[in-house]
Amino acid sequence: MQSPLSNFLLRPRSTQHRHRRSTSSPSSLLTLDLSPPSSSTGEAATDSTPPFDAANDTDAAFSDALHGDDILYGRFSDAHVLDVDYAGSHSPFPGTPSSHRRSFESPFPSPYSLNVPLSTAGAYLCTLTISIKASSLCLSGGLLYAALDSGDILVFKTPKLPECARFGIGSLPIKALLVTDNTIFSAHKDHKIRVWHRPNADGSTIYRLLKTLPSATDYLRNLILSKRYIQIRRHHKRLWIQHVDTITAMAIDSTSLLLYSASWDKSFKVWNLRNMRCVQTVKAHDDAINAIVVSPHSDNLIYTASADSTIKIWKKLSAKKVVQVTTLSGHGGASVNAMVMKADNAPGILYSGGSDCCVDVWQRVSRNKLAWKLEARLRGHRKPVLCLAVSGQLMCSGGADNMIRVWRRGGVGSYTCLAILQGHDGPVKAIAMAVSTLRSCYVYSASHDGTTKVWSVLYEKEDHESGTNLINQALM
């Protein structure tokens, strides 16, 4: 059964497009060398436990990932501790707003200091490394979509990533990617959005280009109507219906058939997918917008995160009117680089990653109030946090320190770092994750080092009734 969005998008169109399909598998580069992470104090972490024994592991999903040669794995003991600030605390690292064009180096002292030790016990495997320069990753329906700097989109079957399709325009680098049930949106270097029809769930049939936003018809219509639709920036004339700088993120409201696009031009735009037109441009921030999220709770809220160090919350009053309702400030003046929202029945849990090297956890007080509190501040990254992903009670953060941290949310705002994934030689710029069993998950990461990796993470089972952690015997 097709979704309402599919019904509007799958009408016959004469748009020309290119499609290149490849059945060749990506090359595997399982040659990296991982060593146990150093402790927070700068000394080598000690671990008296024996190496991970795959033969004694009873988790089928995890042991399957061990098959093959040159598999990389690591283990973390209780000797490794992290720092967490809880609600009511303040960041001791004041700073100035950080622009998107600045260096990955954080202007703040490292927050890798110790005051709250956390037990971290988990094992991980780097099961695959492929040589592709991906700028964005999306998981949907058992498929991983990787947007490339070359302008193409690769489709892989998870978790072993055989390539099953390739499509795109093949010339303009992709800056952002969004995948829904029947539609794919790709934002390119020319500041335009391409809308693609997503075929069957197996990913094996042709992906068709449906529309380019804005279209040539939009240009002509708005030029004829009024000159007020023209704005000048960097000595270039642009229509107000088109972004004038890089599109960094997109989000969709499937119920209202609205697409939201955020840009470094400090604005976000609202696109009506019924007629594929821009219906509103919101001058939202004082600096680049790095992330945008549509609330999954059917409350008509939109969240934007910016390099001006703020998170702004907006409410959709109609298809053509969005207004601001409140502002969150929690990264001590640092750029907010990434943002994701946990989709469940709770009032709302929002994660934001910033250039202060922290992940802030925001909790909505109640569904009846637009009030938020800073529930926790997760520290551990030594450089800015660049990307986030969430699945159930798990959250992943990727940083400019080349590392990925896997966090688990416990009761009443408690968090545990389950694993620290090391292996990339450059900043981690995109991440996706999926929980495979009650105590294992897959993490997919893309880095500036030109590689995309697959990680299998096994962690201890949590006893929700007693609120304590039970160390699985397979990890002893």
N, C-alpha and C positions, 0 to 999 in steps of 0.2 A: 504494500500500500504506500503510495507516494505521499510525501509531506506537502502541506500548503505551499511551502517555498518551491518545491519541485514543480508543482502545477503551474506556477507563474513563470518559471524559468525555462521549462521544456517546450516552449512554443517554437514553431519553425522559424529559423533565422538564416540569413544569407551571409553571415559574418565569415570571412575567410580566416583560416587558421592553419597552423602547421602541427603535425603530429609525428613524432618519431618514437617508435616502440623498440625496446631492446630487451632481449631475453637473456643476455649474458649476465652472469653473476659478478658482483664487484669483487675486486681483489682483496684478499685477506692479508693483513699485516700484523700478525700476532708475534711481534718481536720486541715489545717494550719490556723493561725490567722494573718491577715494583719492589720497593723496600718498605718496611714498616715505618709509619709516620713518626716524626720526632715528637717528643712531648711538648706541652705548652711552655715549659720553662726553658726550652732550648736544648735539653739533654735528651739523649736517646731513650726512647720508651722501652721498658723491659716487659717481657711477656714470657712467663715460665711455662705456658701451656704448649703442648706439642702442636706441630703443624696440622692444618685441617686435613682430615682423612675422609676422602670422598667415599671410600668403601663402606664406611659406617654411617653414612648419611641416609636417612630414611625418607627424605623429601625427594620425590621423583622429579619434580620440576627442576630442582637445583642440581641433582646428580646428572640429569640429562645434559646440562650445560658443561659438565666436566669432560664429556667425550671428545676426543681430539687431542692434538699435540699443542704444546706451547701455550697452554691456558694459564693466565695470570690470576693469582689469588692473593688475598691478604686477610689479616685477622686483627681485631682490636680487643684489647683487654681492659679491665677496670683501671689499669694504670693511666689510661688516657682520660683527661678531664677537660671539660669545656666550661665556658662562662655564660651564664644566662641571667639577664635582668628581668624581674617580673614587674607587674603593673605598679605604677607609682614611683618607679625609679627614673632617674634622668641620665642621659648620656653624658659622660665626662669628656666628650670629645667635641668641643665647639668648632665650627668651621664656616666656610662660606659656600654659597650655592655652587654646584659643579655643573658645567655645561657638557652637552653630549660630545663636543669636539675636543675635550680635554683628554689627557693621558689616562690610561688605565690605573696608573699609580694613585693610590689614595692620598689625599692631603692630610689625613688624620693619623695620629699614632695608632699602632696596632692594638685592637681591643682584645688581643689574645691573652689577657690577664686572667688569673684564677681567683675566684671567690666562691663559686658554687660548683663543687665536683659532681659530675654526672656519670653514672655507670654506663659504659658503652661496650656492648659485646655483640659482635656480628662478624660475618664472613662475607666476602664478596669475590666475584670472578669477573675479569674482563674476558668475555667469551668471544668477542670479535672486534676487529678494527678494520674499517674500510677507508680508502683514500678518496674522500669527496669533500669539497669545500661547501658545506651546508650553512646557510644563514638562518634557517628556521626549520623546526621539526614539529610535526603534528601526528598524533595517534588517533586512529578512528577505525572501528570495525575490524580489528586484527591487522591493520595495515599501518605502516609508518611512511609518512610523506616527508620528503626532504627537499627543501627549496635550495637551489644552487645559485652561486654567483654567476654562473653561465647563463641563467635565465630559464633553465629547465627545472622540472619537478620530477624526482624519482619516487617510485612507489615500491616498497618492500613488504614482504610478508614477515610478520613477527613470529617468533623472536630471532630466528636464524638469518633473516634478512636476504633471502633470494630476491633478486630484482624481478618484478613482474610487469612493470610499465614505466614509460618515460614520455613526458609531454611538456609543452611549453612553447614560448616564442623564440627561445634560443639565442637572444642577443642582449637583452636588458637584464641586469642582475635583479634578483628578487630580494626585497627587503623585509617582507612580512608575508605570512601564510596563515590562512584560516580554512579549516575543513569542517563541513557540516555533513548531514546524512546524505544529501543528494547534490551538494554544490561545493565547489572549492573557489576560494578567493585568493588571488596573488597580487601583492603590491610591488611595483617595479621601480627601477631607478628613474623612469620618466615621470614619476609621481602619479601614475595612473593605476587603476585596479582592473585586473582581468577576472572575469567570472567564467568558471568552467563547469560543465556538467560532469558529475561524478557517476560513472557507470555502476555495474553490479558490484557487490561487496567483495568479490574475489579479486577485483582490481585488474582483470585480464582483458577488458574490452577498451574501446576507444574513448578517450577523454575529449570532449568537444568544447571549443571556445564559444560561449554564448554572447558575451558582451564585454565592451571596454568602457570603463567609467572614468571620466565623462566621455561621451561619444562625440563624433563629428557633428551629429545633429544637435546635440546640446550646445556646442560651440556656436553654431549658426543661429540657433534660436535666441541665445542670450546676447549675441552681438547685435542682432536686429532689434531686440526689445529695448535695451537701454545701455548707455555707456557706463552706468554705475556698477555694472557687473565686472568692470575691469579694475584691477589693482596692480600697482607697480612695485616690484621687489627685485633687488639686485639687477636693476637695469633691464628687467624682462617684464613684458606685459602678460598677465595671467588672468583667466576668468576666475571669479570667486568660487565657481563650482569645482575647481581643481586645486589641490594642494600645491604650494609653492616650494616645498622642501620634502625631504624623505618621509615617506609613510612608515611609521615604526610599528604599528599594531592595528589590529582590527578585531571587532567583536560583533556578534549578531544577536538580535532579538527575534527569535523564530516565530513567536506569537504574533508580533506586530509587523513582521517582514521588514525590519529595519536593519541596515548595516551601519556600523559606526567605524570610522577610520580616524586614527590619531597620527599627528605628524610633528616633526621638528619645527614646523612653522608656528607652533604654539597654539594651534587650533585643532578641533576635531569636527568632522563633518557627519551629517546624518543622510543616509541614502535610502530612498523608498524603493524596495526591490520589486514592487508591483509594476512600476514604470521605469525603473533603473535611473532615477534622477536624484540629484542632490537637493534636499528640501531645507536644509539648515546648515549654517556654518557657525560654530561657537568659538569665539576668542576666549580660550579657557585659562591659559596660564601665562606667566611672565617669562618662561623659558620653554625649551623643547619638551614635548609630551613623549614619554617613553613607553607608556603602557595604557591600555584601556580595557575595562572589564564590564560586562553586562551582568547584573545580579541574576542568579539562577532561581531566586525566590519569588518571582512574579510580583515584585513590588515596584517595577518601573524605575529602578535605580541604575545609574551608570557611574563608574569610578574611573578617574583619570589620575595618572602619576606622572610627575614632571621633574625636570632638572632644577626647577625653582624650589625644590625640597618639600613640596606639598602634595597631598592627595586630596582631590576635590570630588565631592559626591554630588551628582546631578539627578534630577527627577524628570522623567518624561511626562509632560502634561498632555501632549497630543503627538501625532506623527510629525508635526512641524514645529513643535515648541518644547525645548529642553531648558530647565532653569537650575541654577545652583542652589543647594540646600545647606551644605556645610563644608568645612575644610579640616583635614587632619594634618598635623605636623608632628613628626616623630623621629626624624633622622638627623636632628641636630644641625640643620642647615645644609646637609649633603644632598646630592642628587638622588632622586628615587628612580631606580633603573628598571625595576621589574615588579610585577604585581599579579597575584592569582587569588581566586576566591574558592573556598571550600564549599562544595555543593552537597548539602544535606538538610535535615529538618531543623537544624539549629537556627537561631536568629541571624547568624552571619559571622564567619571567620574570614578575615582578609589578611593575606600575607604580602608584605612589601619588602623588597631588597634594595639597599642603597649603597652609595659610595662611602658610607661610614663603616663598611664591612659587616653590617648587621642585617638580620631579618627581623622586622617588626611584625608582631602578631596583634591584629586589631579585632576586637569582639564587639558586636552590636549588643547593646544593653537589652533591648527587646524589640520585637517586630512592630510594636505600636509606637516606638520612639526612634527618631533619627539621631540617636546618641551612641557614640562609640567610645570604648576605652582601650588603652594600650595594655593588652593582657600579658605580653612577654616580649623580651628582646633576646634573640638568639645570636650568640657570638661564636666566632671560631675562624671565619675567613680572615685572611691576612690582607686581602685587597678587596676592592669593591665587588659586591654581589651583582651579577649581570643578568641572571635568569632564574626563574622559579617554575616548579611544576608540582601539582598536588593530585593525590589519588587516595580517597578514603581518609584514613588517619595518618597517612604518610605525606611528607613534603620534601622535595629536593631543592637544593640551592646550588647554583653553579657560579663560580667566581673568577675574577681576573688573576687569582692565585693558582690557576690551573686545576683546582680541586672541586669535587662535588661532595656535598654533605647530605646524608639521608636522615631526616628527622621523623620522629613519631610523636603524635600528640596523645597525651594521657588524660587523666581526669583533672578538671579544674585548672586548666592552663599549664599543666606540667608537660615538659618536653624532654625527649631523650635523643641523643645523636646515635643512630644505629650503626653508621659506617661512614668512613671518609674515603672516597674513591680517588685514587691518584694514578696517573698514567698519561694524561695529556701534557704536551709540551708548550701549550699556549692557553690563553684565557678561554674559558668555557662560555660560549655565547648563546647556545640553545640547548634545551633539555626537555625530555618527555619521559613519563613513567607510567607503569601499569602494574598493579598488584596481581600476582599470579596465584598465590595460595595464601593461607592465613599467616604464614611466616616467611614469605619470599616475594620479591618483586623484581621487575626488569626496569633498568634505567637506560635511556638512550641519550647520548650527549654529542654535541658538535662543538668543535674548537677552532680557534684561529690557527692551530697548527696544521689544518687541512685534513683532519681525520674526524670520523664519526665512530663512536664506540658503543658497544652493547655490554652492559653490566648486569650480572645476576647477583642479587643481594639476599642473603639468608640471615634472619634475625630471630631473636628469642621470642617465644610466645608470651603474650601478656595475659595475666589472669585478671580479667575485668571485675570479677566479683570481689576479690580481696584487694585489688589495686596494686598488687606486687608483680614483679617480673619473675618468670620461671625460666632459668637457664636451660635450654634444650641440651640433652645429653650428647647430641651429635656434635656440639661445638666444644665439648669438654676435652 
